[in-house]
Amino acid sequence: MRCIALLAIVVCAVISCVPADAQVLQSGRRFFVAFPDTVANLPLRIPGSGAEPAFESLAWIIVIPSVPTAITVKRDSFQLDTVASAGRATIIKLQHRDRTFASTNITVARESYEVIADNPIALHCYYATQFGAEAFTPLPVEMWGTEYTVPGIPSNIVFSDLTFMSGEEGAMQPVYAPGEFVVVAAEDETVVTIDATANMGDWWEGRRKVVVTLDAGDSYLVKPGAPPAPIPPRGQPQLPFGVSDLARTSVTSTRPIGVIAANTRTPGNGWQSWTVWTGNSMKNCATEWLSPRVMNGTTYVYVSPWSFNSWYSSDLVRLYGTSRNRNTVRGTFPSQQTLLGFNQMHQHTLAEIPGNDGAFWIQTTHPSQVTVAGAPFVAPDQSIAVDGIRAWGAASVDLVPHERWGDFTRFYLPEYPTALQHVLALVADANAVVEIDGVVVDDWVPMFNAPYKSRRLTMSAGDHEIRSIGGHFSGVASGRMSGYEAYKPMRVNDDSNPPGEVNWSPTGKANGGALMHLSVYHERISIAYAYPLVPGYQRFDSVRVATLSDCNGLTVDVALENGGVASGAFRLYVDDSVNTRADIAAVKQGTKTIGWTVRMSPRDSSRDASAEMHLYSPFGVGHNESYRYIAPRIEPGFESAVMYDMIINQARDLSLPLVNRGSTAMTVRGARLTSTTPGFVINTSVPLVIDSGTTTHLAISFTGTRYSTRYYDTLIIDGDCWSMRIPLAAVTRSLLPTPLPVLSGNDWHKRWLSSLNRCTKSNVERYDSTIEIANRGTRAFVVVSMRLTGADADAGIFSLDSSNANRSAVDGDVVYPDSVGLYLS
């Protein structure tokens, strides 16, 4: 069988669900979110100890709709329903009894919340506990992917201080604080493959690769096991970079998934100082929702929100190669390597930049991923204690590529705890004019050697809106609350009051002072959060879609009617592919994408094929196109179409059974013979429908005109998108060899026989004559005997005379075809 292009159907459509002047945010109607757990350490909060909690732990889901929208949040038996107002944040506060953090490690669990909205919404999540806080921007299920690169921050440690329990000076216990990530599924039977780069300890029995199957709403938390080296005591160098680091872990799946990357407790860039007692206070957690690889871009711009007075943060920057094409890299960092392979990582800190102003840009030739972990800051504070330490923590963020920047957004800064100090870190195109809450932003800092600028702004809690003209922007919303560490030793090293030097070492100095009181240690973690702004647009592309269907596949042409105003926000992909080859080519106008051409066709035309093309934008504009190919399974119900022993000039009929073994009816549109030689004739009219699982007959006939001849022809049967060729043959009989004796005969008419009648005038008594024996056939015959019959022969009137041996035939003579013959006398 082969396919032929008999059918071509063109369909055009314009899809524009959003008016050109509408303000739209990246949004969706269905989300699954999980809150990764942190690592706790002692001391526990003891009433009256001076270390009471600074706030109650919380977990919020922050909803921002464009129109009034009904919202449902549920997890197993828990369900919460509310209505969100348009254009502002609605805070869904999960109560203590309903609040669940993802803490079940290396086990399929039900620790995620499903959020369902009647209309598209933007979403943020925020949580704060005594041992860390963070915020992140979940992607709607419609934007999930099947391939992720997990960024990482090196695992760390915190210390449990036991002095309040024992009174023993400097009694400490290290607690491992690893990185972690959570995988969330939205569909049943989602097979997830995790290829970890970190040492997973005993969890995976020495393996670094695991495959799990998740159903809708399931979550799977991954934390490395204990570090390979002993955890050092307080005051000694802590874990080096690279120990149990989840960076570059690959997560792939058979169906779209969401992935949340986190660190339970981290100082961000690994900064340490001997001046802190435990370092606990500056080790906030770090959490960010990841974009799938297909949503990554090539250009990233960032300014740190974590500066402190005149000190600029030395944030940890990690660049990941997520394209299988080899990347060339350029940007701000002077030590930047120029080549980046797939799943490779480049690492920098902002401190590397000469004249560090806390900003950078990176550009790669192919899609990549950039994450930033903020650096904390610590300073002495004698208002807490003589050797008190004030700490300002930080958080992490997964950057939005320039291709997805927008010119509009709304966001919310949490009002609790009230001690939070909020900072907005903005980056924008050099020519963009940006307004925040209707006020133009001035005093931008231009990026070195790049067409971008940056700005940090102190913000108040609550709702905010940003617009721009002349260019796009992105940014990080952040906040933090300071923490502290305070230690009061049980003995001093001199008699000054307050003592000028304390001794927290368990051994102390040999001449240590007198015992004063029990040792006391207090701390409060500096919490922080950071999340990327949700991109949005004041004007959006409408979409024109044209499809061309032919027998070889489906071509879909997608054009952005406004010239790619927001092309970076679109995601075009093909999934649920079965035996389908999908080729996607972007249509460019300069560097801007203004459309796509998608071609879907069967890899094997003898098998069914199907696929779904999705053009998705988180702004309500998109298009889905289904491709279905039904392989023709029309088979001849015979082994050969050859007719033997045909008698010339006699027609014979032949009925050819055609069997449809496919799942759908097939139509015969045409039947023809390739030869012009007379012989075969088609006797069945078309079109002819062959239902699934049935047999239909096609009648032909043949008439031959020559002996011993082979006749050949080819019957071609054409369907809508299929064709069948059946060889035909017929053989006529040979001419059979047969003897055909022929006697010439003789008639004497009237003769006088004188010997019998005396009255005659003739004296002739005998008349002689010759009769020829000939063979007019195709095969010789043998003369077996010769005789005369009849009354006159019996009376002797006629007789045979064989006396002339050279002339007369005798018994045993052979008469050959077309020979001169024998004679009788």
N, C-alpha and C positions, 0 to 999 in steps of 0.2 A: 504494500500500500504506500501511497505517497499523498501529501497534502498539496492541493492546488488552490490558488487564490481566486475563488469564485464569488466571494462576498466581501464587501467593504461598506461599513456603516460609520458615518461621521456624526457625532453628537456634540453640540456646544452648549455651554451653560455659564452664566455669570453668577458668582456667589458673593454676596456682600451683606453679611449679617450685621455689620456695624456701619452707621452713617459716617461719611467722611470726616465730620467735625466732632465725632464722639470721643470721649475720653475713656480709654480702656486700659485695664491692668492685666498683667499675666494672671490668668485665673482658670478655674475649673469647677466642676460640680461634684467631684468625688476625690477624697483624700484618705490616705491611711497615715497616721503619725504615731511615733513612739518616742518616749522620753528616756534616753540612756541614763543609767544610774551612775552615781559618783562613788568614790571610796571614802569611807568614814574613818576617823581616827579619834582616839581619846586625847584630852579629857572630854567626857560627856558633860552636858550642861547641867550643873548642880545648882539648884535654887540656893540663893544666898552666898554663892561663891564668888560673885562678881563676874561670872562667865555665862550669864543667862543668854538665851538666843536673842540676837538682834532683831529677828523677824520670824514669822511663821513660814514654814516651807510651803511652796506653791507650785502649781503647774497650770499654765494658761494656754488656751487656744484662742488666737486673736483673728477675728474674721473681718474683712473689709469688702463689702459688696458695693456694686454700682447702683442697684435698685433694692428696695425692701425684699428680703429673702428669708424663707424658712430654712432653718438649719437643724440637722439632727446629728448628734454625737452619740456613738454607741460602741460598746465592747462587751461581748457575751450578753449577760442579762442586764447590764447597765445601759440606760438610754436617757439622753437629755435633749429636749426640744426647745427651740427658741426662735425668735424672729429678729434678724439683724437689720438695722436701719441703713439707709443708703448713704454712701459717701463718708462714712466714719467707722471707726473700729467698734466692734462689739466683742467684749471680753467674756469668754466662756471659762469660768474658774472651776476647775475640777476639785471638788471637796475631798477632804482627807480620806473618807471611806471609799471614794470612787477613783482615787488617784493611784495609778500603777506605773512604776518605773520598770524599764527593761533590765532585769537583773538575772534572769535564768540563762546561764552560760552554756553554749554548745548543746542546746536542746531546743527543739521546736516548742514554742510557747505561744500563748494568747495574750500578748502584752502590748498590743497596738490598738489605737482608737480609729474607727471609721467616721469620717465627716462627710455628710451628704447635704448638698444645697440645691434648692429649686432653681437658682440662677447662678451663673459663674461668680465665684468669689476669689479674692486673694487671701492668703493665709500666712500667719506667722505663729510660731510656738515659742513660749518663754517659760523657763522654770528656774526656781531659786531655792536652794537648800542651804543648811549650815555648812555644807562641804562643797559648795560650788554652784554656779548659776551659768546659764547660757540661753541663747535664742537662735532660731534657725528658720529658714524659709522653705517649707515643704513644697515640692512640685505636685500638681494634680496628677492623678493616675494617667490622664491622657498624655502627659509628657514623660512618663517613665520610659526606661529603655531596658535593654537586655545585656549591656556590657558596661562595666564600671571599673575605674581605677581608684582604689582606696588610698587617700592621702594619709600620712601618719605624722605623729609627733613622738619622739622617743619616749618610751615608758619611763616612769620616775618612781620615787618613793616619798612617803610621808612618815611622820613619826607619831606614835602614840606615847604621850608623856604620862608616866605612872606616878609622878610625885604626889599627886593629890590623894592617891590610894595608900601609898606606903610611907610617904614623908621622906623617902630616900632621895638624896640629892642626885639629880641628873638621871633618874631611872627612865630609860627609853626603850621603845620597841619599834623597829622599822616595820612599815606596812607597804607592800608592793602596790603601786598605782599604775596599771598598764593602760595602753591604748585599747580601744574597742571600736566595733562598728556593729550596726544592727541592719539586717535585711528584712524587708516587709513585703508581703505578697498581696495582690489584689485578686488573683484568680486561683482556682483550685488546680492541683496537680502541676504546680510550678516547680520545675527541677532547677535547683541552684547549685552551681559549681564554684567553690571557693578555693583559690590557689594562693595560699598565704606565703608571705616572705619572712614572717617572724617565727621565732621559736615558740611553738604552741605548748611546750611542756608536755605533761601527761594527758592533756585533754584529748588529743587526737592520736594517742599512742605512737608518737614519733612522726606521724604523717603531717605534711603541710598542705595536703589537698583533700577536700572532703566534698561529697555530693549529698544534698538533702532535698527532700520534697516538701513544699509548703502549700497549704491551702489558703484561700482568701482570709485575710485577717491574721494569719500566722506571722510570728516574728522569730528571728534567729539571731541571737547575740553571740559575738565572737570576741573573746579576750585572750591574750596570750597567757601561758602559764607562768610559773615563777621564773625569774631571770636565771641564766646559766651560772652566774657568779654570785657569791654571798653578798647580801645587802650590807653595805658598810654602816658603821654606827654614826651617830650624830657627830658632826665636827670633822668627818673624814670626807675625801672626795666622793661625790655621788656618782650614779650610773653614767657612763659615757654615752655619747650619741651612738645610735645604732643598735643598742641592746633592746631586744624585743620590740622592734620598730615595724609597724604594720604597713609602712609606706610601700607602694607599688603592688599591694595585694590585688589580685584580679578576681572580680566577681562577675560571673556570667549566668544566664538563665534561659530557659526555654520560653518563658512568658515575661512580660514587663514586670519589673520590681522597683522598689524604692530602697535606697541605701543611705544610712545616716552614719557618718564617721565621727568618732569622738575620742577623747582622752579623759580618763577618770579624774586625774589630778595632774597638772603639768605646769611648769614655769614657762611654757611656751618655747622660748629659744634656748632653754637649757641653762639659763643664767643662774649662777650660784654665788653665794658669798658667805664667808665665815662669820660675818657680823650678825647673821640671823641665828636665832636659837635653834629652830627646827626647819625653817623654810616653809612650814605648812601654810602660813598666812598668805603667801603670794602664789600658791598653787591652786588656781581655779581649775575647773574642768573646761573642756573644749569640745564643742559639738557643731556640726554643720551638715545640712542636707546636700547630697552630691547630685550633680548633673550627670546624666549618662554620657558616654563618649560621643554619641552622635550630636550632642548639643554643645560640645566644646568649640572654641574658636581659636583664633591665631594671635589676638592682641589683648593684652591685659594691662590695666593701669590701676595704681593703688596709692593712697596716702594713708598713713597710719593714724588712727584716732587716739593712740596710746601715749602721745607726747605728754610731758609733765613739766610745766613751767618752761624753762629754756632747754630742757633735756628732751632729745628726740629718741624715740624707741628704736631698739635694734631688733625688730621683728624677724622671725624666721620665715623665709620665703622658699617654697619648694615648687619647682616646675617639673611636670610629668609629660613624657611623650605618650600620647594616646592615639596617634595615627601610625599605621603600619608603614607609612612613608617616612624616610629619614628627614628630620627637621634641621633646618639652619636657623640659628637663634641670634638675635641681637637685642640690645636694650641698655638699661641704665648701668648694670653692674660691670665694673671694669674688668673683673676676672671671669666674665661670662664665657663659657665654652660655646663654640660655634656650632657643634653638632649634637643632636639629641635623637636617639633611637627610640623605637617603640618600647614602652614600659621602662624606660630609663628615667633617672631623676637628676636634676641639678638643684643644688642647695646653696642658698645665700642668706646673709642677714643684712639689714639696712645699714648696719655699721660699716659695711664694706664701701659704701658710696662716699666719695670725697665730699666734704661739706654736707653730710647727711641732713636732709630736711624731712626725712620720713616718707619720701615718695619715690616711686619707680615706675617704669614701664618695661614690658617684655613683648617681643614679637617673634613669632615662629612662622615658618613657611607652610606648615600643615597644622591641623588642630592639635591643641595641647591643653593642659589643665594647670591652674595655679592656685595654691592655697597658701594662706598666711596665718601664722600663729603669733599673736601679739606678745610682746615682752613685758614682764612686770617691772615695777620700780619699788625700791625700799629705801628708807631713810631713818636715821635715829630719831627718836621722839621721847624726850625725857619727861614729857607730861604723862606718859603711861607708866614708866619706871625709869630708874637710873640708866639701865641699859635697854630701854624699851625700843621696839622697832615698829615703825608704821609701814604698811605694805599696800601697794596698789596693784591688783591683779590685772589680767588681760584675758582675751578670748580669741577664737580663731574664726576664719571666714574663708569660704570657697568663692573665688572671684567670678564675677559675671564678665564674659568676653565682650570686647567692644562691639562685635557683630550683633549683640543682643541689647545694647544700650537703648534707652528710650528718651522721650522728651516730656514725660509726665509720670508722676507716681504719688501715691498716698502711703503713709506709714504711721506707726504708733510707737511711742516710747513709754515703757511701763512706769506707772506711778508708785509702784511698791517694790522694794522698800523705799521709803521716802528719802533715804540718804543717798540714793543713786545720783550720780552726776553723769549727764548725757552729753555725748559728742557726736556730731554728724561729720563724717569724712567724705567729702565730695570730690569727684574727678569729672572733667567735662572736656568736650572738644574745645579747641582754642577760641573759636568764634561763637560759642554758645553764650546766650544771655539767659541766666538762670534766676528764677524767682522762688523764694521759699515763703509760703503763706502770704503771697502778694508783694513781698519786699525783694528788690533786686539784690543779688549777692555781689559784693565788691571785694577788692583786695585778694584777688586770685594770685597764686604762685605758679608761674609758667614752668612746665616740665622742660628739662634740659634736652635739647636736640630732638624734640617730638612735638606734634601739634596738639598737645593736651595741657590742662592746667588743673590745679588742686586747691582745696580750701577746707579748713577745719572750722566748725562752728559749734559753740556751746548751745545746747537746746534745752527746752523745758519739756517735761513729761506731757504726754497726750497726743492728739492727732495733729498731723502736719501734711502739707501738700507741696510738691515741687513741680514747676513747669520750666520749659526752656524753649527758646526759638534760636534758629541759626545753627543748631548743633544738638547733640545728644549728651546725656550724662549717666553716671552711675555713682554708687556710693555705698558706704557702710554705716548703719545706725548702731550706736554702741552706748554703753554705760558701765559704770563701775562704782563700787562702794569700798572704801578703804577698810583694811583690817589691821591687826596688830599682834605682836608677841611681847609678853611681859614675864620676866622671871625674877622671883625673889628667893635668893639662896638661903640655905639653913645656917651657913657660917660665912664670915667675911675674911678678907685677907689683911685688913688693917682696922684701926679703931675709929676711922673717920665716920661721921654720921651726916649724910648717908655715905656709905662706903664708896670709895673711889674706884675700887676694882672688886669684881665679884668672882667667885670660883664655882662654876657649875660642874666642873669635872668630878666624877665619882671619887677619884683619888685625892684631888685637891693638892694644896701645897703642904709641905711638911710642917711649916710654921703657920698653918691656917688659923684664923681667929677663933674665938669661942663660939660655941653653938648658940644661936640667937632664937630660932624658931624653926618650925617645919618648912621644908622647901615648898614653894608654890610656883606654879606655872599657869599662865592664862594665855589664851589666843583667840582670835576671831579671824576667820577666813575672809580675805578680800574677794568679794564676788564681782563678776563682770559678765557682760554679754556682748555679742556682736552678730549682726545678720546683714546680708546683702539686701539692698532696696529691691523691691519688686519692679521690674521695668514696665512701663506703660507708654501709651501714645495718645497724643491729642488728635491726630489724623492717621488713618490706617489704610492699608491697601485693600481694595476689593480684588477679587480673583476671577479670572476667566479660565474656564476649563474646556478643552476640546478633546474628544476621544475619536480615534480611528481604529475600528475593529476589522481585522481581516483574517484570512485563514491561517496566517502565520503568527498571530498574536494580537495584542492590544497596545496601542500607542496613546499616551495621555500627555497633552501639552497644557502646561499651567503657566499663565501669565499674570503678573502683578500689575493691576491697572494703574496704580499711582506711581509706578516706576520704582518699586522696591523701597518705599519709605521705611518699612519695618521688616525687610526681608530676613534680617537676622533673627526675628522672632518666630519665623515659620520653621516647622520641622516636617520634612517630607521623607517618608520611609515606606518600605514594603515589608509586611510580615505575614504570618500564617501561610508561608509559601510551601506548596507541595509540587514538586517537579517543575518549578518555575524559575526561569532565568529573568532577573530584573536588572535592567540597566538604567541608571539615573544620571542625567547630565544637567548641570546648572547652565542656565542661559545668562550670560553676563553682559552688562553695559559698562565698560570700563572695569572697575573693581566691584561694582554693585551687582548683586543678583536680582534679575528682573523676571525670572521664571525658571521652570524646569521641564525637561522632556523625559518621560518615563516609558520604557518599552518592556512589556512583559510577554514572554513566549515560553512554550513548553521546552524543557530540556530534552525530553524523549517524546516524540510525537505519537508513539504507540501507547502512551499512558496518559491518564487524566491529569490535568494540572489546574491549580487554583492559587490565588494570592489576593491579598487586600492591600491596596495603596491608600495611605493616609497622608493628607496634607493637613497638618495641625498647627494652629497658632493658639496661644493661651488667651486670645482676645475675641473669641467667638467667630472668627473667620476660618473656614477650612473646607475640606472636601474629602470624601471617601469614594474609592472606585474599586469595584470587585472585578476580578478576572477569573473566568471559568473556561476551561477547555475540556471538552468531552472527546476522548480519543475514539475514533471510529473502530468498531470491532466487527465489521462485516466480513464474513469468511465464506468461501465457496464450500458447499456441502458435498463435494465430490473430490476424488483424487486427481482426475484428469478429464479433459474435454476433448477426447479423440474418438472419432467414429471410424470403425474398420469395416471391410468387406462391403463397401458401398457399390451398388449396382448402378451403372451409368444411366443417366437420364431418368432416374427414379429418386424423388425427394424423400428425405428422412428427417423427422423432427427430433429435437433434443431439448429437454427441460433442465435448466441449470438451477439448482437450489442455492439461494443466498441466505445465510444464517446471520442474524443480528445477536451477537453475544454481549453487546454493550448494555448500558443502563438507561439509554434513552432511544426513542425512535429515530431512525435514519431515513432520509428520502433520497431515492434515486432520481436525479435530475436529468440525466442523459445516458444513452447507450449508443455506442458507435463501433464500427469496424475500421481498422487501420488500412486494410488492403482494398484495392479497387478491382481485384480479380473476381469474376463471378464465382459463386459457390455457396458461401454462407449468407444467410438472411436473418435479421432480427425481427421477431414476430410479436414482441410485447411492447405496448405503448408506455411511455413515461410522462409525468412523474409517477413514481411507485413508492409507497410508504412501507417500510419494514419496521414493525413495532419491536420493542425490546423483547428478546427471548423468543422471537418467532422466525419462521422460515418462509420466504417468498421465492417463487420460481420465475425465471426469465427464459422465455421460449425462443429458440433459434431453429433453423432448418438448413439442410445442405443438399445440393444437387450437383453431381459430377457429370462431366461430359467426355472424359477420356479414360481409357482402360489403364490400369496399373499406374495410377498417378496419385501423388501425395499433395494435398491442398493444405495451405497454412494461412492463418489469419490471427488477429488479436482483437479481443472484445474489450473495450474500455468502458467502464461504468463510472459515471461521475455523480458525486453527492454534493452537498452544500460546501463542505470543506474537506472532502476526501475523494479519493479516486482509487479504482481497482483495475488491474490489467489481468485478463484471463487468456492464456494462449489456447487457440483452437487448432484442431487438425482433423483431416479426413483422408481415407485411403480407398480408392476404387479398386474393384476386382481386376485381376489379370484376364487376358483373352485365353480360353481353355483350348488345347490342341485336340481336334476331333476329325476322324476320317470322314470323307463324303464321296462314296462311290457314285460314279455317273456312267450310264450305258447310253451310247448314242442312238441305238435302235435302228430299224429299217422297215420300209414298207414296199413290198413288191408290186403292189397294185394288182392288175389282172394279168395273169400269165397262162400261156397254153403249155400244158404238159403232154407232149405227143405220145409218150409211152403209155399214157392212160386213156387217151382218147384218140381213136384211129381217124376220127373225123377232122382233126385239126390239120392245118396246112404246115405246122411247125414240126421239125424233126429234132428240136432241143428237148432233151430229157431232164436237164438239171439247170437250176439257176443258183449262182454263188453270190454272196454278199458279205461284207465285213462290218462287225459291230465293235466300236471302240469302248474299252473299259478305262475310264479316267478317274483321278482323285482330286476333287475340287476342295477338299478339306485342308486341315493343318497338320494332319498326322497320317503316316503311311498305314496301309492295311495289307493283309495277306489273302490271296485267293485260296480259299479252302476247297471249294468245289464249284462246278458250273453245270447247269442243267436247263433243259427247256421244259416248260410246263404247258399244258393245254391239250385238247383232244387231237388237234392236228399234229402236235408233236408226238403224241402217243401213237398216232396212225402212221407215223413215219414220213409225213409230208415235210416237216422241218427237222433238221438234224444238225449236230455240231460236227465240224470237220477240223480236227487238230493235227492233220497229217503234216502241215507245214510247221516244223518246230521253230523256225526263225520268225514265224509270223503269228502263230497262234498262242494264246494264253493257255497255261496248264496249271493244275493244282500246285500250290506252293509258291506261285509268283508273288512278288511284293510290288505294290503299286504306291509310289511316293507322291506326296502332294505336288500338284501342278506339273507332274511328269508327262512325257509324251504318251503314256498310256499303253495298254495292251489291247489286243484285238481278238475278236472271236470271228470264226468263219462259219 
